[in-house]
Amino acid sequence: MNKKWYVGVDVGGTTIKLAFVTSQGEIVTKWEIPTNKMEDGKHITSEIGKSIEEKCEELGEKKDSLISIGLGAPGFINMETGFIYHAVNIGWRDFPLKDKLEKETGLTVTVDNDANIAALGEMWTGAGEGAKNLLCVTLGTGVGGGIITNGQIQHGVNGMAGEIGHYTSIPIGGAACNCGKTGCLETVASATGLARLAVESLEYHSESVLKAIFDKNAIITSKDVFEAAEAGDKLAVKVIEEVSFHLGLALANLANALNPEKIVLGGGVSKAGPLLLDPLEAQFKRFALDRVEEGCEFKIATLGNDAGVIGGAWLAKQG
């Protein structure tokens, strides 16, 4: 009996994650290739196709073991046609991703936003398992979001639903965002935003251990901030409190509108665990309606880097 697998693909700015996944959401094999952004990313589809064929050969499997591909990509996407209007971190602009990848692989392809497929992955086999009303927030280089209601990912009228990172947190005088606006949640609650807040505060907190780190390395990372906070550094604690305020306010407002059963936090920043989760939940409770807060549970994503490929496979399975 021939094996039948789905292919989950998660396109990131640095690497492309791929996996063969069973119909039960179990990963058969997973691997990564570098994201080739040369010439505005036009070689990415051919490299994905080549990598899938090489993996089949390595496993001694025929390509007809593969049913279809589900792919997550950053940027503004037409969900029906798989057309990428713009993906800043990749270089794609007006790029027919679905058509090109189908031509390269001979398989049907379904495309969605990368944050959406991470949400679908967590819903299927991760921290959101069993929840049909779910808000998934990815805190990494940027802030991504996926909104699931009644078990279905929400896209909105033209694919823009779930852009949580572009909720306006600071209406006047906020930092510039990649989207062209200012003061977006992404500018304060992402790994880069958190690090920026720490650097900007250094001149008033020369006693902070973060000052020594910055003087030595010329940068501060979000990991540096969380490690300093764990050691009791006052500046680091203050920065995390500021981030928690903005993130808690945004999530409470969204929850008041959507009434989710779970809010799942993923991405690198979520690895801080209670250092972020405790002040975040306090701010969420401060702003959310009582019944909304009572019905909602915060969870740290459990699938890690596998969320996207598993969600991609779920997308392919539905497609």
VEXDREN-2710 file (C-alpha; in Angstrom, 1 decimal):
% VEXDREN-2710
k/r/px/py/pz
1/MET/0.0/0.0/0.0
2/ASN/1.4/3.4/-1.1
3/LYS/2.1/6.0/1.6
4/LYS/0.1/9.2/1.2
5/TRP/1.6/12.3/2.7
6/TYR/0.9/16.0/2.7
7/VAL/3.7/18.5/2.2
8/GLY/3.8/21.4/4.7
9/VAL/6.0/24.4/3.7
10/ASP/6.7/27.4/5.8
11/VAL/8.6/30.2/4.0
12/GLY/10.5/32.5/6.3
13/GLY/12.9/35.4/5.7
14/THR/16.0/33.2/6.5
15/THR/15.0/29.6/6.0
16/ILE/12.2/27.6/4.4
17/LYS/10.9/24.7/6.5
18/LEU/9.5/21.7/4.8
19/ALA/7.9/18.5/6.1
20/PHE/6.0/15.4/4.9
21/VAL/3.0/15.0/7.2
22/THR/0.5/12.2/7.6
23/SER/-3.3/12.8/7.5
24/GLN/-3.2/12.6/11.4
25/GLY/-0.8/15.5/11.6
26/GLU/2.3/13.4/12.4
27/ILE/5.6/14.5/10.9
28/VAL/7.3/11.8/8.8
29/THR/10.4/13.9/8.1
30/LYS/11.2/17.5/8.2
31/TRP/14.1/19.7/6.9
32/GLU/15.1/23.2/6.0
33/ILE/16.7/25.0/3.1
34/PRO/18.0/28.6/3.0
35/THR/15.6/31.3/1.6
36/ASN/17.2/32.5/-1.6
37/LYS/16.1/36.1/-1.8
38/MET/18.3/36.8/-4.9
39/GLU/16.5/38.5/-7.7
40/ASP/13.5/39.3/-5.5
41/GLY/13.0/35.7/-4.5
42/LYS/12.2/34.4/-8.0
43/HIS/14.2/31.1/-7.5
44/ILE/12.4/30.1/-4.3
45/THR/9.7/28.0/-6.0
46/SER/12.2/26.0/-8.1
47/GLU/14.3/25.4/-5.1
48/ILE/11.3/24.1/-3.1
49/GLY/10.4/21.8/-5.9
50/LYS/13.9/20.5/-6.2
51/SER/14.2/20.0/-2.5
52/ILE/11.0/17.9/-2.3
53/GLU/12.2/15.7/-5.1
54/GLU/15.6/15.2/-3.4
55/LYS/13.8/14.2/-0.2
56/CYS/11.7/11.7/-1.9
57/GLU/14.8/10.1/-3.5
58/GLU/16.6/10.1/-0.1
59/LEU/13.6/8.3/1.5
60/GLY/13.3/5.9/-1.5
61/GLU/9.8/7.1/-2.1
62/LYS/8.0/7.9/-5.3
63/LYS/6.7/11.4/-5.7
64/ASP/3.2/10.0/-6.1
65/SER/3.3/9.3/-2.3
66/LEU/2.6/13.1/-2.0
67/ILE/-0.9/14.3/-2.2
68/SER/-0.7/18.1/-2.2
69/ILE/1.2/21.1/-0.7
70/GLY/0.1/23.6/1.9
71/LEU/2.3/26.6/2.1
72/GLY/2.6/29.6/4.5
73/ALA/4.3/32.8/3.4
74/PRO/4.7/36.3/4.9
75/GLY/3.1/39.2/3.1
76/PHE/-0.2/40.2/1.6
77/ILE/-1.8/37.3/-0.2
78/ASN/-4.8/36.6/-2.4
79/MET/-5.9/33.4/-0.6
80/GLU/-8.0/32.1/-3.6
81/THR/-5.3/32.5/-6.2
82/GLY/-2.2/32.2/-4.1
83/PHE/-0.9/35.4/-5.5
84/ILE/1.5/37.5/-3.4
85/TYR/1.0/41.2/-3.7
86/HIS/3.9/42.1/-1.5
87/ALA/6.2/40.2/0.9
88/VAL/8.7/42.7/2.3
89/ASN/11.0/40.2/3.9
90/ILE/11.3/38.0/0.8
91/GLY/11.3/40.5/-2.0
92/TRP/8.2/39.2/-3.8
93/ARG/5.9/41.7/-5.4
94/ASP/3.0/40.7/-7.6
95/PHE/4.3/37.1/-7.5
96/PRO/2.1/34.2/-8.6
97/LEU/3.4/31.8/-5.9
98/LYS/0.7/29.1/-6.2
99/ASP/0.9/28.9/-10.0
100/LYS/4.7/28.8/-10.1
101/LEU/5.0/26.1/-7.3
102/GLU/2.3/24.0/-9.0
103/LYS/4.2/24.1/-12.2
104/GLU/7.5/23.2/-10.4
105/THR/6.1/20.3/-8.5
106/GLY/3.1/19.0/-10.4
107/LEU/1.2/19.0/-7.1
108/THR/-1.8/21.2/-6.1
109/VAL/-0.8/24.0/-3.8
110/THR/-2.8/26.0/-1.3
111/VAL/-1.3/29.2/0.1
112/ASP/-2.0/31.1/3.2
113/ASN/-0.3/33.6/5.5
114/ASP/2.5/32.2/7.6
115/ALA/0.9/33.3/10.9
116/ASN/-2.4/31.7/9.9
117/ILE/-0.8/28.3/9.2
118/ALA/1.0/28.5/12.5
119/ALA/-2.4/29.0/14.1
120/LEU/-3.9/26.1/12.2
121/GLY/-1.0/23.9/13.3
122/GLU/-1.5/24.7/17.0
123/MET/-5.2/24.1/16.6
124/TRP/-4.7/20.7/15.0
125/THR/-2.1/19.1/17.1
126/GLY/-0.6/21.8/19.4
127/ALA/-1.6/24.0/22.4
128/GLY/-4.9/24.9/20.9
129/GLU/-6.0/21.3/20.3
130/GLY/-9.8/21.0/20.9
131/ALA/-10.4/24.8/20.7
132/LYS/-12.6/26.0/17.9
133/ASN/-12.3/29.6/18.8
134/LEU/-8.7/30.5/19.0
135/LEU/-6.4/33.5/18.7
136/CYS/-2.8/32.7/17.9
137/VAL/-0.1/35.4/18.2
138/THR/3.4/34.9/16.9
139/LEU/6.0/37.1/18.6
140/GLY/9.1/37.0/16.6
141/THR/11.0/39.5/14.4
142/GLY/7.5/40.9/13.8
143/VAL/4.1/40.2/15.4
144/GLY/1.8/37.9/13.4
145/GLY/-1.7/36.7/14.2
146/GLY/-4.2/34.0/13.2
147/ILE/-7.9/34.2/14.1
148/ILE/-9.8/30.9/14.2
149/THR/-13.6/31.0/14.7
150/ASN/-15.7/27.9/14.7
151/GLY/-12.7/25.9/13.5
152/GLN/-12.0/28.1/10.5
153/ILE/-9.2/30.6/9.9
154/GLN/-10.5/34.0/9.2
155/HIS/-9.3/35.9/6.1
156/GLY/-11.6/38.9/5.8
157/VAL/-12.7/40.4/2.5
158/ASN/-9.2/40.5/0.9
159/GLY/-7.0/38.3/3.1
160/MET/-6.0/40.9/5.7
161/ALA/-7.7/39.5/8.8
162/GLY/-5.4/38.6/11.7
163/GLU/-2.9/41.5/11.1
164/ILE/-2.5/41.8/14.9
165/GLY/0.9/43.3/14.6
166/HIS/-0.5/46.4/12.9
167/TYR/-3.0/47.2/15.6
168/THR/-2.1/50.8/16.5
169/SER/-0.5/50.9/20.0
170/ILE/1.0/54.4/20.0
171/PRO/-1.2/56.7/17.9
172/ILE/1.1/59.7/18.1
173/GLY/4.9/59.7/18.0
174/GLY/5.3/55.9/17.6
175/ALA/8.2/54.2/15.9
176/ALA/8.1/53.6/12.1
177/CYS/6.8/50.2/11.1
178/ASN/7.7/48.2/8.0
179/CYS/4.1/48.5/6.8
180/GLY/4.6/52.3/6.3
181/LYS/2.6/53.4/9.4
182/THR/3.9/54.3/12.8
183/GLY/3.2/53.0/16.3
184/CYS/2.1/49.5/15.3
185/LEU/2.0/46.8/18.0
186/GLU/4.9/45.2/16.1
187/THR/7.1/48.1/16.9
188/VAL/6.9/47.5/20.6
189/ALA/5.9/43.8/21.2
190/SER/8.2/42.0/18.7
191/ALA/11.7/40.8/19.5
192/THR/13.1/43.8/17.6
193/GLY/10.6/46.2/19.2
194/LEU/11.4/45.0/22.7
195/ALA/15.2/45.3/22.1
196/ARG/14.6/48.8/20.7
197/LEU/12.8/49.9/23.8
198/ALA/15.7/48.7/25.9
199/VAL/18.3/50.5/23.9
200/GLU/16.3/53.8/23.9
201/SER/16.1/53.6/27.7
202/LEU/19.8/53.0/28.4
203/GLU/20.7/56.7/28.7
204/TYR/18.5/56.9/31.8
205/HIS/19.6/53.6/33.2
206/SER/23.4/53.4/33.1
207/GLU/23.4/51.0/36.0
208/SER/21.6/48.3/34.0
209/VAL/23.5/45.2/33.0
210/LEU/22.0/45.8/29.6
211/LYS/24.3/48.9/29.3
212/ALA/27.4/46.7/29.6
213/ILE/26.0/44.3/27.1
214/PHE/25.2/47.1/24.6
215/ASP/28.7/48.7/25.1
216/LYS/30.3/45.3/24.4
217/ASN/28.2/44.0/21.5
218/ALA/26.6/47.3/20.1
219/ILE/23.2/45.5/20.2
220/ILE/20.8/44.1/22.7
221/THR/18.6/41.1/21.9
222/SER/15.2/40.2/23.4
223/LYS/17.0/37.2/25.0
224/ASP/19.4/39.6/26.8
225/VAL/16.4/41.6/28.1
226/PHE/14.6/38.5/29.5
227/GLU/17.8/37.1/31.0
228/ALA/18.5/40.5/32.7
229/ALA/14.9/40.6/34.0
230/GLU/15.2/37.1/35.5
231/ALA/18.3/38.4/37.3
232/GLY/16.3/41.3/38.7
233/ASP/17.5/44.1/36.4
234/LYS/15.1/47.0/36.9
235/LEU/15.4/48.3/33.3
236/ALA/14.7/44.9/31.8
237/VAL/11.7/44.4/34.1
238/LYS/10.4/47.9/33.1
239/VAL/10.7/47.1/29.4
240/ILE/8.9/43.8/29.7
241/GLU/6.1/45.6/31.7
242/GLU/5.8/48.2/28.9
243/VAL/5.6/45.4/26.2
244/SER/3.0/43.5/28.3
245/PHE/0.9/46.7/28.6
246/HIS/0.7/47.2/24.9
247/LEU/0.3/43.5/24.1
248/GLY/-2.3/42.9/26.9
249/LEU/-4.3/45.9/25.8
250/ALA/-4.4/44.8/22.1
251/LEU/-5.3/41.2/23.0
252/ALA/-8.0/42.3/25.4
253/ASN/-9.6/44.5/22.8
254/LEU/-9.5/41.6/20.3
255/ALA/-10.8/39.2/22.8
256/ASN/-13.7/41.5/23.7
257/ALA/-14.7/41.4/20.0
258/LEU/-14.0/37.6/19.4
259/ASN/-14.5/35.9/22.7
260/PRO/-11.8/33.2/22.1
261/GLU/-11.4/30.1/24.2
262/LYS/-7.7/30.2/24.0
263/ILE/-4.9/32.7/23.2
264/VAL/-1.8/30.8/22.0
265/LEU/1.5/32.7/22.1
266/GLY/4.3/31.4/19.8
267/GLY/7.5/32.7/18.3
268/GLY/10.9/33.4/19.9
269/VAL/9.6/36.0/22.4
270/SER/7.1/33.5/23.9
271/LYS/10.0/31.3/25.1
272/ALA/10.4/33.7/27.9
273/GLY/7.5/31.9/29.6
274/PRO/6.3/33.3/32.9
275/LEU/8.6/36.4/32.6
276/LEU/6.3/37.6/29.8
277/LEU/3.1/35.6/30.5
278/ASP/2.5/36.7/34.1
279/PRO/2.6/40.5/33.4
280/LEU/0.8/40.0/30.1
281/GLU/-2.1/38.1/31.8
282/ALA/-2.3/40.8/34.4
283/GLN/-2.7/43.5/31.7
284/PHE/-5.2/41.4/29.8
285/LYS/-7.3/40.9/32.9
286/ARG/-7.1/44.7/33.5
287/PHE/-8.7/45.5/30.1
288/ALA/-10.8/42.5/29.1
289/LEU/-14.5/42.1/30.1
290/ASP/-14.8/39.8/33.0
291/ARG/-16.7/37.1/31.2
292/VAL/-14.4/37.3/28.2
293/GLU/-11.4/36.9/30.5
294/GLU/-13.0/34.1/32.5
295/GLY/-13.7/32.1/29.3
296/CYS/-10.2/32.6/27.9
297/GLU/-7.0/30.6/28.6
298/PHE/-3.5/31.7/27.7
299/LYS/-1.2/28.9/26.4
300/ILE/2.4/28.9/25.1
301/ALA/2.6/27.3/21.7
302/THR/3.8/23.7/21.9
303/LEU/4.8/23.0/18.3
304/GLY/7.7/25.5/18.1
305/ASN/9.1/25.7/14.6
306/ASP/6.9/22.8/13.5
307/ALA/3.7/24.8/13.8
308/GLY/3.9/26.2/10.3
309/VAL/4.6/22.9/8.4
310/ILE/1.9/21.1/10.4
311/GLY/-0.5/23.9/9.7
312/GLY/0.5/23.8/6.0
313/ALA/-0.3/20.1/5.9
314/TRP/-3.7/20.8/7.5
315/LEU/-4.3/23.4/4.8
316/ALA/-3.3/21.0/2.1
317/LYS/-5.6/18.4/3.6
318/GLN/-8.6/20.8/3.6
319/GLY/-7.7/22.1/0.2
END
